[in-house]
Amino acid sequence: MALTRSYKHTIAERAQRDPEFAQALFDGEPEISRVILRDLVNATVGFEGLAKETAKPSKSLHRMLSASGNPSMDNLAAIFAVIRKALGVNMQVHGVPTA
């Protein structure tokens, strides 16, 4: 009998109880960030639920969040809004001066 557990459940539970972890999922390289966001979607609302909430086809959302995807800012904002609602987290953007 395997003693393993779906990583999707582990990610979703940790993101729900640890706001810093949830925020860290949104930080990083663009390609990796899209793949992590894809995993987060799978672990929370699922692509069918995301499609319903954003009024975008599920296949389009899958493509957007692939490593080679190129989602628009409008689409990312819509995806983030659904994820924030599902996880009960908030995001803040701060400008940082360049050196």
QUIZIMO-V917857 format. One record per residue. N is the residue number from 0. SS is DSSP state (A for helix, B for strand, O for the rest). OMEGA is omega in degrees with one decimal (* if undefined). Layout:
N,SS,OMEGA
N,SS,OMEGA
This chain:
0,O,-177.7
1,O,178.3
2,O,-178.9
3,O,-177.7
4,O,-179.6
5,O,178.2
6,A,-179.4
7,A,178.6
8,A,179.7
9,A,179.6
10,A,-177.8
11,A,-178.8
12,A,-179.9
13,A,179.4
14,A,-179.7
15,A,-177.1
16,A,-175.4
17,O,-177.6
18,A,178.9
19,A,176.6
20,A,178.9
21,A,178.5
22,A,-179.2
23,A,177.5
24,O,-178.6
25,O,179.2
26,O,175.5
27,O,-179.0
28,O,-176.4
29,A,-178.0
30,A,-179.7
31,A,179.3
32,A,179.0
33,A,180.0
34,A,177.4
35,A,177.9
36,A,176.9
37,A,177.7
38,A,179.1
39,A,176.0
40,A,179.6
41,A,-176.2
42,A,-176.9
43,O,-173.1
44,O,-176.3
45,A,-176.3
46,A,177.0
47,A,176.4
48,A,177.5
49,A,178.7
50,A,179.9
51,A,-177.4
52,A,-175.9
53,A,-176.3
54,O,176.4
55,O,177.8
56,O,-179.6
57,A,-179.5
58,A,177.8
59,A,178.7
60,A,176.0
61,A,179.9
62,A,-179.9
63,A,-173.7
64,O,172.7
65,O,-179.5
66,O,-179.2
67,O,-179.3
68,O,-179.7
69,O,-178.1
70,O,175.8
71,O,177.2
72,A,177.4
73,A,179.4
74,A,177.5
75,A,178.9
76,A,178.9
77,A,178.9
78,A,179.3
79,A,179.7
80,A,179.7
81,A,-179.8
82,A,177.9
83,A,-179.8
84,A,-178.0
85,A,-177.5
86,A,-177.6
87,O,178.1
88,O,178.3
89,O,178.5
90,O,176.6
91,O,178.3
92,O,179.5
93,O,174.3
94,O,178.5
95,O,-179.8
96,O,177.1
97,O,-177.0
98,O,*
